Amino acid sequence: MAGRGDPPEGTPEGLPGGEDEYRSLVFDEAFVRAAHLQEYSARERMGEHALAVRSRPGPARRGSGQALLLVLLILLAFGTAFYLGLRNPYQPPPDQPAEPLRTTVVPLAPQGSVPGGDPARLLAHSPAAAHRTAAAGINLPIPARTLHFSEGQIVTALSIAKDYLVASSLEPDVLAGQTVRPARLLIDPDQLAQFDRSVDRPADDGRHAVAAWLVRFDPRRVTVAAPAPRVQGTLGFAEVAADTLDVTTDHTFTYVLRPARGPATAPASLFTVHRTLRLRFDREDLRMHRAELLTSTVEAGPQACGADTAGGLAPLLAGERPPAGTRPVLTDPYATGGPGTAALCGALDPAAQPRP
């Protein structure tokens, strides 16, 4: 006998519960939650709602969140790159403290009276006859890059060295003892205290001889006359470390001098200064256009042995002769390649004197 829920003929086709086209659909919980419409409950429909259904809130849109996350990632990337740039291990090292300048000043005494006469004639009959005039005699070598310095940086270092030679050896006001500013502006700040003490309180102690920093004559005794000084010499460069470049200078300067208190027609004389310098540059020095002076050796004459050259050069002028005494080894200030003597005084080679 058929059950109460089942008709004798079975469930009619097409009626609820029958095998129809929708029987395969399964309305699981996920499907229900995804529906955009939700029917009000019986209690809710008894209220004042006009609609039998209400809209369900759709799932949160993820597009705006993803865009915000992308922006945050970009900002984080830029911040990281900026931080690493500030801490770049390949940035130039900090400026290194400069060492004190080591100085040597050697007066060269003549063998007899100092030759005098017309300036042009004196120069024509001296080793300086073929030398060029003033800064034109300071020629830069052909630059070539080193392992850690470019060709442009080499040119900059050589140019600073030339500027210092001009400012300290050829500037008229510096030669006349009226100023030291042109040379001072090119010195590493760490050496300025030593430089200022050398100018204000010179001493022959291997550190504070003003003649090692610049060429200066006592204006009460000497006048630098025309023509302009003659110059001959060489410059060289070498990389000594990854961030350090050395420049060496070796030049002879020939000056025409007259007595400061004599007549304009007084005989002139020649005075020769052989300067060898070693200058050091780091990358900050190149950027700031300055130099660190490591060593300075000066041989200058004619001067008397025992003359106080710490505060400046003390030339013997035309017709003057040094006091009698023992003559040291002959020294030629026109011979390049380093100082010719390490003594406290040298003898000026007669070949270095004019023969008018």
C-alpha positions as a Markdown table, in Angstrom:
| # | Residue | x | y | z |
|---|---|---|---|---|
| 1 | Met | 0.0 | 0.0 | 0.0 |
| 2 | Ala | 1.3 | 3.4 | -0.9 |
| 3 | Gly | 2.5 | 5.8 | 1.9 |
| 4 | Arg | 0.6 | 8.9 | 2.8 |
| 5 | Gly | 3.1 | 11.1 | 1.1 |
| 6 | Asp | 3.3 | 9.2 | -2.1 |
| 7 | Pro | 0.4 | 9.1 | -4.6 |
| 8 | Pro | -0.4 | 5.7 | -6.0 |
| 9 | Glu | 0.9 | 6.8 | -9.4 |
| 10 | Gly | 4.1 | 8.3 | -7.8 |
| 11 | Thr | 5.0 | 11.9 | -7.8 |
| 12 | Pro | 3.5 | 13.8 | -10.7 |
| 13 | Glu | 6.0 | 15.0 | -13.2 |
| 14 | Gly | 6.4 | 18.8 | -13.2 |
| 15 | Leu | 5.0 | 19.2 | -9.7 |
| 16 | Pro | 7.1 | 20.3 | -6.7 |
| 17 | Gly | 9.3 | 17.5 | -5.6 |
| 18 | Gly | 9.3 | 15.9 | -9.1 |
| 19 | Glu | 12.2 | 15.3 | -11.3 |
| 20 | Asp | 12.5 | 18.6 | -13.2 |
| 21 | Glu | 15.3 | 20.7 | -14.7 |
| 22 | Tyr | 16.0 | 22.5 | -11.4 |
| 23 | Arg | 16.5 | 19.4 | -9.3 |
| 24 | Ser | 20.3 | 19.4 | -10.0 |
| 25 | Leu | 20.8 | 22.9 | -8.5 |
| 26 | Val | 22.1 | 22.9 | -4.9 |
| 27 | Phe | 21.4 | 26.1 | -2.9 |
| 28 | Asp | 24.2 | 25.8 | -0.4 |
| 29 | Glu | 25.1 | 28.4 | 2.2 |
| 30 | Ala | 27.6 | 30.2 | 0.0 |
| 31 | Phe | 25.0 | 30.6 | -2.7 |
| 32 | Val | 22.5 | 32.1 | -0.3 |
| 33 | Arg | 25.1 | 34.5 | 1.1 |
| 34 | Ala | 26.0 | 35.7 | -2.4 |
| 35 | Ala | 22.4 | 36.6 | -3.1 |
| 36 | His | 21.8 | 40.3 | -3.6 |
| 37 | Leu | 18.2 | 40.1 | -2.4 |
| 38 | Gln | 17.0 | 38.8 | 0.9 |
| 39 | Glu | 13.4 | 38.2 | 1.9 |
| 40 | Tyr | 12.2 | 39.8 | 5.0 |
| 41 | Ser | 11.1 | 37.5 | 7.8 |
| 42 | Ala | 7.4 | 37.1 | 8.7 |
| 43 | Arg | 7.9 | 39.4 | 11.7 |
| 44 | Glu | 9.6 | 42.0 | 9.5 |
| 45 | Arg | 6.9 | 41.8 | 6.8 |
| 46 | Met | 4.3 | 42.7 | 9.5 |
| 47 | Gly | 5.9 | 46.1 | 9.8 |
| 48 | Glu | 5.6 | 49.1 | 7.5 |
| 49 | His | 7.9 | 47.8 | 4.9 |
| 50 | Ala | 6.5 | 48.2 | 1.5 |
| 51 | Leu | 8.9 | 45.7 | 0.0 |
| 52 | Ala | 9.0 | 42.0 | 0.7 |
| 53 | Val | 12.7 | 41.8 | 0.1 |
| 54 | Arg | 15.7 | 43.9 | 1.0 |
| 55 | Ser | 19.1 | 44.3 | -0.7 |
| 56 | Arg | 22.0 | 42.4 | 0.9 |
| 57 | Pro | 25.3 | 44.3 | 1.2 |
| 58 | Gly | 27.6 | 43.0 | -1.5 |
| 59 | Pro | 31.1 | 41.8 | -0.8 |
| 60 | Ala | 33.7 | 44.5 | 0.0 |
| 61 | Arg | 35.4 | 45.7 | -3.1 |
| 62 | Arg | 39.1 | 44.9 | -3.1 |
| 63 | Gly | 40.1 | 47.2 | -5.9 |
| 64 | Ser | 40.7 | 50.3 | -3.7 |
| 65 | Gly | 42.6 | 48.3 | -1.1 |
| 66 | Gln | 44.9 | 46.8 | -3.7 |
| 67 | Ala | 45.6 | 50.3 | -5.1 |
| 68 | Leu | 46.4 | 51.6 | -1.6 |
| 69 | Leu | 48.8 | 48.7 | -1.0 |
| 70 | Leu | 50.5 | 49.4 | -4.3 |
| 71 | Val | 51.0 | 53.0 | -3.4 |
| 72 | Leu | 52.5 | 52.0 | 0.0 |
| 73 | Leu | 54.9 | 49.6 | -1.7 |
| 74 | Ile | 56.1 | 52.2 | -4.1 |
| 75 | Leu | 56.6 | 54.7 | -1.2 |
| 76 | Leu | 58.5 | 52.0 | 0.7 |
| 77 | Ala | 60.7 | 51.3 | -2.3 |
| 78 | Phe | 61.6 | 55.0 | -2.8 |
| 79 | Gly | 62.3 | 55.4 | 0.9 |
| 80 | Thr | 64.6 | 52.4 | 0.9 |
| 81 | Ala | 66.5 | 53.7 | -2.2 |
| 82 | Phe | 66.9 | 57.1 | -0.6 |
| 83 | Tyr | 68.1 | 55.7 | 2.6 |
| 84 | Leu | 70.6 | 53.4 | 0.9 |
| 85 | Gly | 71.8 | 56.4 | -1.2 |
| 86 | Leu | 72.6 | 58.4 | 1.9 |
| 87 | Arg | 74.6 | 55.4 | 3.2 |
| 88 | Asn | 76.3 | 54.6 | 0.0 |
| 89 | Pro | 79.6 | 52.9 | 0.9 |
| 90 | Tyr | 81.2 | 54.1 | -2.3 |
| 91 | Gln | 80.8 | 57.8 | -1.5 |
| 92 | Pro | 84.1 | 59.7 | -1.2 |
| 93 | Pro | 85.7 | 59.4 | 2.3 |
| 94 | Pro | 85.6 | 62.4 | 4.6 |
| 95 | Asp | 88.3 | 65.0 | 4.4 |
| 96 | Gln | 91.5 | 63.9 | 6.1 |
| 97 | Pro | 93.4 | 66.2 | 8.5 |
| 98 | Ala | 96.4 | 67.9 | 6.9 |
| 99 | Glu | 99.8 | 67.3 | 8.2 |
| 100 | Pro | 102.1 | 70.2 | 9.2 |
| 101 | Leu | 104.4 | 71.6 | 6.5 |
| 102 | Arg | 108.1 | 70.6 | 6.9 |
| 103 | Thr | 110.3 | 73.4 | 5.8 |
| 104 | Thr | 114.0 | 73.8 | 4.8 |
| 105 | Val | 115.4 | 77.2 | 3.8 |
| 106 | Val | 119.1 | 77.3 | 2.7 |
| 107 | Pro | 120.8 | 80.6 | 1.9 |
| 108 | Leu | 123.4 | 80.6 | -0.8 |
| 109 | Ala | 126.4 | 82.8 | -0.2 |
| 110 | Pro | 128.3 | 84.3 | -3.2 |
| 111 | Gln | 132.0 | 83.8 | -3.7 |
| 112 | Gly | 132.7 | 87.5 | -4.0 |
| 113 | Ser | 130.9 | 90.7 | -4.7 |
| 114 | Val | 127.5 | 90.5 | -6.2 |
| 115 | Pro | 127.5 | 91.5 | -9.9 |
| 116 | Gly | 125.4 | 94.5 | -10.8 |
| 117 | Gly | 124.4 | 96.5 | -13.8 |
| 118 | Asp | 121.6 | 96.9 | -16.3 |
| 119 | Pro | 118.7 | 94.4 | -15.7 |
| 120 | Ala | 118.5 | 93.3 | -19.4 |
| 121 | Arg | 122.2 | 92.8 | -19.7 |
| 122 | Leu | 122.3 | 90.9 | -16.4 |
| 123 | Leu | 119.6 | 88.5 | -17.6 |
| 124 | Ala | 121.1 | 88.1 | -21.0 |
| 125 | His | 124.4 | 86.9 | -19.5 |
| 126 | Ser | 122.8 | 84.6 | -16.9 |
| 127 | Pro | 121.4 | 81.0 | -17.0 |
| 128 | Ala | 118.0 | 82.7 | -16.9 |
| 129 | Ala | 118.4 | 84.1 | -20.4 |
| 130 | Ala | 116.4 | 81.3 | -22.0 |
| 131 | His | 113.8 | 81.1 | -19.3 |
| 132 | Arg | 110.2 | 82.3 | -19.9 |
| 133 | Thr | 108.6 | 85.3 | -18.1 |
| 134 | Ala | 106.5 | 84.9 | -15.0 |
| 135 | Ala | 103.6 | 82.4 | -15.1 |
| 136 | Ala | 104.4 | 81.5 | -18.7 |
| 137 | Gly | 107.4 | 79.6 | -17.3 |
| 138 | Ile | 105.2 | 77.3 | -15.2 |
| 139 | Asn | 104.0 | 74.7 | -17.7 |
| 140 | Leu | 101.7 | 71.8 | -16.9 |
| 141 | Pro | 102.7 | 68.3 | -18.0 |
| 142 | Ile | 100.4 | 66.2 | -20.2 |
| 143 | Pro | 97.8 | 64.8 | -17.9 |
| 144 | Ala | 96.9 | 61.1 | -17.8 |
| 145 | Arg | 94.3 | 59.4 | -15.7 |
| 146 | Thr | 95.5 | 57.2 | -12.8 |
| 147 | Leu | 93.8 | 54.2 | -11.3 |
| 148 | His | 91.4 | 56.3 | -9.1 |
| 149 | Phe | 91.7 | 59.8 | -10.5 |
| 150 | Ser | 90.3 | 61.0 | -13.9 |
| 151 | Glu | 92.2 | 63.1 | -16.3 |
| 152 | Gly | 90.1 | 66.1 | -15.3 |
| 153 | Gln | 91.0 | 65.7 | -11.7 |
| 154 | Ile | 94.7 | 65.5 | -12.6 |
| 155 | Val | 94.4 | 68.8 | -14.5 |
| 156 | Thr | 92.6 | 70.4 | -11.5 |
| 157 | Ala | 95.4 | 69.4 | -9.1 |
| 158 | Leu | 98.1 | 70.6 | -11.5 |
| 159 | Ser | 96.3 | 73.9 | -12.0 |
| 160 | Ile | 95.9 | 74.5 | -8.2 |
| 161 | Ala | 99.7 | 73.8 | -7.8 |
| 162 | Lys | 100.4 | 76.4 | -10.6 |
| 163 | Asp | 98.1 | 78.9 | -9.0 |
| 164 | Tyr | 99.9 | 78.5 | -5.7 |
| 165 | Leu | 103.3 | 79.0 | -7.3 |
| 166 | Val | 102.1 | 82.2 | -9.0 |
| 167 | Ala | 100.4 | 83.5 | -5.8 |
| 168 | Ser | 103.4 | 82.7 | -3.6 |
| 169 | Ser | 106.3 | 83.5 | -6.0 |
| 170 | Leu | 105.1 | 86.0 | -8.6 |
| 171 | Glu | 102.4 | 88.1 | -7.1 |
| 172 | Pro | 103.9 | 91.7 | -6.9 |
| 173 | Asp | 102.2 | 92.5 | -3.6 |
| 174 | Val | 103.3 | 89.2 | -2.0 |
| 175 | Leu | 106.9 | 89.8 | -3.2 |
| 176 | Ala | 106.8 | 93.3 | -1.7 |
| 177 | Gly | 105.6 | 92.0 | 1.7 |
| 178 | Gln | 102.3 | 93.9 | 1.5 |
| 179 | Thr | 100.0 | 90.9 | 1.7 |
| 180 | Val | 99.9 | 87.1 | 2.0 |
| 181 | Arg | 96.2 | 86.6 | 1.1 |
| 182 | Pro | 96.6 | 85.2 | -2.5 |
| 183 | Ala | 98.7 | 82.3 | -1.2 |
| 184 | Arg | 96.7 | 81.9 | 2.0 |
| 185 | Leu | 93.5 | 81.4 | 0.1 |
| 186 | Leu | 94.9 | 78.2 | -1.6 |
| 187 | Ile | 96.1 | 76.5 | 1.6 |
| 188 | Asp | 94.2 | 73.7 | 3.3 |
| 189 | Pro | 92.3 | 75.1 | 6.3 |
| 190 | Asp | 94.0 | 72.6 | 8.7 |
| 191 | Gln | 97.4 | 74.4 | 7.9 |
| 192 | Leu | 96.2 | 78.0 | 8.2 |
| 193 | Ala | 97.2 | 78.2 | 11.9 |
| 194 | Gln | 100.7 | 77.1 | 11.0 |
| 195 | Phe | 100.8 | 79.5 | 8.1 |
| 196 | Asp | 99.6 | 82.4 | 10.2 |
| 197 | Arg | 102.2 | 81.7 | 12.9 |
| 198 | Ser | 104.9 | 81.6 | 10.3 |
| 199 | Val | 103.9 | 85.0 | 9.1 |
| 200 | Asp | 103.4 | 86.6 | 12.5 |
| 201 | Arg | 106.1 | 84.8 | 14.5 |
| 202 | Pro | 108.6 | 83.2 | 12.0 |
| 203 | Ala | 111.1 | 80.8 | 13.4 |
| 204 | Asp | 113.9 | 78.7 | 11.9 |
| 205 | Asp | 112.5 | 75.5 | 13.4 |
| 206 | Gly | 111.6 | 73.5 | 10.4 |
| 207 | Arg | 108.0 | 74.4 | 10.7 |
| 208 | His | 107.5 | 78.2 | 10.7 |
| 209 | Ala | 109.9 | 79.8 | 8.2 |
| 210 | Val | 107.8 | 82.2 | 6.1 |
| 211 | Ala | 110.2 | 81.9 | 3.2 |
| 212 | Ala | 109.1 | 78.2 | 2.9 |
| 213 | Trp | 105.5 | 79.3 | 2.3 |
| 214 | Leu | 106.2 | 82.2 | -0.1 |
| 215 | Val | 108.8 | 84.5 | -1.6 |
| 216 | Arg | 108.9 | 87.8 | 0.3 |
| 217 | Phe | 111.5 | 90.6 | 0.4 |
| 218 | Asp | 111.9 | 93.3 | 3.0 |
| 219 | Pro | 110.4 | 96.4 | 1.4 |
| 220 | Arg | 112.7 | 98.6 | 3.5 |
| 221 | Arg | 115.7 | 97.2 | 1.8 |
| 222 | Val | 114.8 | 95.7 | -1.5 |
| 223 | Thr | 112.6 | 96.6 | -4.5 |
| 224 | Val | 111.6 | 94.1 | -7.1 |
| 225 | Ala | 112.4 | 95.8 | -10.4 |
| 226 | Ala | 111.4 | 95.3 | -14.0 |
| 227 | Pro | 111.5 | 93.1 | -16.0 |
| 228 | Ala | 109.2 | 90.5 | -14.6 |
| 229 | Pro | 110.8 | 87.4 | -13.0 |
| 230 | Arg | 112.1 | 84.6 | -15.2 |
| 231 | Val | 110.9 | 81.1 | -14.4 |
| 232 | Gln | 111.9 | 77.6 | -15.4 |
| 233 | Gly | 110.9 | 74.2 | -13.9 |
| 234 | Thr | 108.7 | 71.1 | -13.9 |
| 235 | Leu | 105.6 | 69.7 | -12.3 |
| 236 | Gly | 104.8 | 66.0 | -11.7 |
| 237 | Phe | 102.0 | 64.0 | -10.3 |
| 238 | Ala | 101.5 | 60.6 | -8.7 |
| 239 | Glu | 98.6 | 58.8 | -7.1 |
| 240 | Val | 99.6 | 57.7 | -3.6 |
| 241 | Ala | 96.3 | 56.2 | -2.4 |
| 242 | Ala | 92.8 | 55.6 | -3.7 |
| 243 | Asp | 91.8 | 59.1 | -2.5 |
| 244 | Thr | 95.1 | 60.9 | -2.4 |
| 245 | Leu | 97.1 | 62.6 | -5.2 |
| 246 | Asp | 100.5 | 64.2 | -4.9 |
| 247 | Val | 102.0 | 67.0 | -7.1 |
| 248 | Thr | 105.6 | 67.9 | -7.0 |
| 249 | Thr | 107.0 | 71.2 | -8.2 |
| 250 | Asp | 110.6 | 72.0 | -9.0 |
| 251 | His | 111.2 | 75.6 | -10.2 |
| 252 | Thr | 113.8 | 78.3 | -10.3 |
| 253 | Phe | 112.8 | 81.9 | -10.1 |
| 254 | Thr | 115.1 | 84.7 | -11.0 |
| 255 | Tyr | 114.3 | 88.2 | -9.8 |
| 256 | Val | 115.7 | 91.6 | -10.6 |
| 257 | Leu | 116.4 | 93.6 | -7.4 |
| 258 | Arg | 117.4 | 97.2 | -6.6 |
| 259 | Pro | 118.0 | 98.9 | -3.3 |
| 260 | Ala | 114.8 | 100.3 | -1.9 |
| 261 | Arg | 116.3 | 103.6 | -0.8 |
| 262 | Gly | 118.7 | 104.1 | -3.7 |
| 263 | Pro | 118.2 | 106.1 | -6.9 |
| 264 | Ala | 116.2 | 104.5 | -9.8 |
| 265 | Thr | 119.5 | 104.3 | -11.7 |
| 266 | Ala | 121.3 | 102.3 | -9.1 |
| 267 | Pro | 122.8 | 99.1 | -10.4 |
| 268 | Ala | 120.4 | 96.1 | -10.4 |
| 269 | Ser | 121.3 | 92.6 | -9.3 |
| 270 | Leu | 119.8 | 89.2 | -9.8 |
| 271 | Phe | 118.4 | 87.0 | -7.0 |
| 272 | Thr | 117.7 | 83.3 | -7.6 |
| 273 | Val | 115.2 | 81.2 | -5.7 |
| 274 | His | 115.1 | 77.4 | -6.2 |
| 275 | Arg | 111.8 | 76.1 | -4.8 |
| 276 | Thr | 110.8 | 72.4 | -4.5 |
| 277 | Leu | 107.3 | 71.7 | -3.1 |
| 278 | Arg | 105.3 | 68.6 | -2.5 |
| 279 | Leu | 101.6 | 69.2 | -2.4 |
| 280 | Arg | 98.9 | 66.7 | -1.5 |
| 281 | Phe | 95.2 | 66.7 | -2.7 |
| 282 | Asp | 92.2 | 64.7 | -1.6 |
| 283 | Arg | 88.9 | 64.9 | -3.4 |
| 284 | Glu | 87.7 | 67.6 | -1.1 |
| 285 | Asp | 90.8 | 69.7 | -1.8 |
| 286 | Leu | 90.1 | 69.3 | -5.5 |
| 287 | Arg | 86.5 | 70.4 | -5.1 |
| 288 | Met | 87.4 | 73.4 | -2.9 |
| 289 | His | 90.5 | 74.4 | -5.0 |
| 290 | Arg | 93.1 | 74.2 | -2.3 |
| 291 | Ala | 96.2 | 72.3 | -1.5 |
| 292 | Glu | 98.0 | 70.7 | 1.5 |
| 293 | Leu | 101.7 | 71.5 | 1.5 |
| 294 | Leu | 103.8 | 68.5 | 2.7 |
| 295 | Thr | 107.4 | 69.7 | 2.2 |
| 296 | Ser | 109.0 | 72.9 | 1.0 |
| 297 | Thr | 112.7 | 73.3 | 0.3 |
| 298 | Val | 114.1 | 76.7 | -0.7 |
| 299 | Glu | 117.7 | 77.5 | -1.9 |
| 300 | Ala | 118.1 | 81.2 | -2.4 |
| 301 | Gly | 121.0 | 83.6 | -3.1 |
| 302 | Pro | 123.0 | 85.6 | -3.0 |
| 303 | Gln | 122.6 | 85.8 | 0.7 |
| 304 | Ala | 125.1 | 85.7 | 3.6 |
| 305 | Cys | 125.4 | 82.5 | 5.6 |
| 306 | Gly | 123.8 | 83.1 | 9.0 |
| 307 | Ala | 121.3 | 85.6 | 7.6 |
| 308 | Asp | 117.9 | 85.4 | 9.3 |
| 309 | Thr | 115.8 | 84.0 | 6.6 |
| 310 | Ala | 112.9 | 82.7 | 8.8 |
| 311 | Gly | 111.0 | 86.0 | 8.4 |
| 312 | Gly | 111.8 | 86.4 | 4.7 |
| 313 | Leu | 114.7 | 86.4 | 2.3 |
| 314 | Ala | 117.7 | 88.8 | 2.9 |
| 315 | Pro | 119.4 | 89.3 | -0.5 |
| 316 | Leu | 122.9 | 90.8 | -1.0 |
| 317 | Leu | 122.6 | 93.5 | -3.6 |
| 318 | Ala | 124.9 | 94.7 | -6.3 |
| 319 | Gly | 128.5 | 95.3 | -5.0 |
| 320 | Glu | 127.8 | 93.6 | -1.6 |
| 321 | Arg | 129.8 | 90.6 | -0.4 |
| 322 | Pro | 129.2 | 88.2 | 2.4 |
| 323 | Pro | 131.4 | 88.2 | 5.6 |
| 324 | Ala | 134.6 | 86.3 | 5.3 |
| 325 | Gly | 134.4 | 82.8 | 6.6 |
| 326 | Thr | 134.3 | 79.1 | 5.6 |
| 327 | Arg | 132.6 | 78.4 | 2.3 |
| 328 | Pro | 130.3 | 75.4 | 2.1 |
| 329 | Val | 129.8 | 73.1 | -0.8 |
| 330 | Leu | 129.0 | 74.9 | -4.1 |
| 331 | Thr | 125.3 | 74.8 | -5.0 |
| 332 | Asp | 123.7 | 75.7 | -8.3 |
| 333 | Pro | 120.1 | 76.9 | -7.8 |
| 334 | Tyr | 119.4 | 76.4 | -11.5 |
| 335 | Ala | 120.0 | 72.7 | -11.3 |
| 336 | Thr | 116.6 | 71.0 | -11.0 |
| 337 | Gly | 116.0 | 67.6 | -9.6 |
| 338 | Gly | 115.9 | 68.4 | -5.9 |
| 339 | Pro | 117.9 | 70.5 | -3.4 |
| 340 | Gly | 121.6 | 70.4 | -4.0 |
| 341 | Thr | 122.5 | 70.6 | -0.3 |
| 342 | Ala | 121.0 | 69.7 | 3.1 |
| 343 | Ala | 123.3 | 72.1 | 5.0 |
| 344 | Leu | 122.3 | 75.2 | 6.8 |
| 345 | Cys | 124.1 | 77.3 | 4.2 |
| 346 | Gly | 125.4 | 76.7 | 0.7 |
| 347 | Ala | 127.9 | 78.5 | -1.6 |
| 348 | Leu | 126.4 | 80.0 | -4.7 |
| 349 | Asp | 128.0 | 78.5 | -7.7 |
| 350 | Pro | 129.7 | 81.2 | -9.8 |
| 351 | Ala | 128.1 | 79.7 | -12.8 |
| 352 | Ala | 124.7 | 80.8 | -11.5 |
| 353 | Gln | 125.8 | 84.4 | -11.4 |
| 354 | Pro | 125.6 | 86.7 | -14.4 |
| 355 | Arg | 128.7 | 87.7 | -16.2 |
| 356 | Pro | 128.0 | 91.0 | -17.8 |
